[in-house]
Amino acid sequence: MAVTTRTRKSARRRQLEAAINYPIDWLEERSGLIGGLRYFLFRKVPGDTNWFHTLGSATLTAFLVQALTGVILAMYYQPDATVNPATGTSAAYGSIQHITNDLTLGWLVRGMHKWGASVFIILLFFHMARVFLFGAYKYPRELNWIIGVTLLVFGMLEGFTGYLLPWDQTAYWATVVGINLNGTAPILGPFLADFLRGGAEIGGDTLSRFYSLHMLLLPGAIFALIGLHLYLVIRLGVTSPPWSREAAGTDWNEKPSENGRSGLTQPSGRSAWRRNGADT
Ligand code: HEM
């Protein structure tokens, strides 16, 4: 009796497994995506990785929260500086008030987006400090450092462009200061200030411009750069802490190319380069 129940259970289990595996196998056979995901999740990392190595993922999480809350806000926000004569306020400011006061949990989504922006920037700096103090910017990770710096600049531009959107006094005057500061840069400054204002004065055109940069161009570029950043993290592996024997700056053990195209399309191991006496 017990044996029959067990056999039936395992038959049901097999059916369930087959039902779960079918779509996964279907996708893997046609795209190789599952293998790629498995490689990403189960790759080897140095044994002495520690909590400091989670700062990059924390930054990524903060960015994803910004993206998600931003999409929800964009469903209700109006980038329109026109003043409604009935209320005496602009459509943009009115829509922010509507999100905060009338929509279910609107105050929470807006609050998460507003405070999350600071969390994202703070985590960016913490992550960058970790990378710097661990020497992880050294060969062969210089390119990832450069991509990181670009991410930092774009991240701060997100903060700058987002600050104007509530279209209240604080937003307006902070943007006046920001644009004037940019305008003082040598040669390019006045052009940059003109581009940001979208005219001689800060007005409706500036608002639409900042909105477009804030919710299309900059997040798109950040998503693409994060993809590249993570690809390089996976390709090169993460750096051990400076107190480890495997710390950054010790020899890089990439196998040198065997087809004579080292350094062009194939990485040339720096240790092999040195061993061959090429840089002595
Ligand atoms: C949106 C912003 C960013 C995200 C989502 C991000 C994400 C990550 C993640 C998940 C890692 C691997 C785990 C870790 O080391 O924490 C990493 C590594 C790295 N990041 Fe970032 N990062 C960002 C910005 C930056 C910035 C601003 C810099 C430097 C200017 C930077 C430079 C690096 C470097 C060089 C590595 C390799 C570290 C190693 O090999 O140990 N990243 N990043």
Residues whose N, C-alpha, C, O or C-beta is under 5 A from the ligand:
A	BS01	HEM	F52 H53 T54 L55 G56 S57 T59 L60 L124 M128 V131 A136 Y137 R141 N144 W145 G148 V149 L151 L152 I226 V233 G237 V238 T239
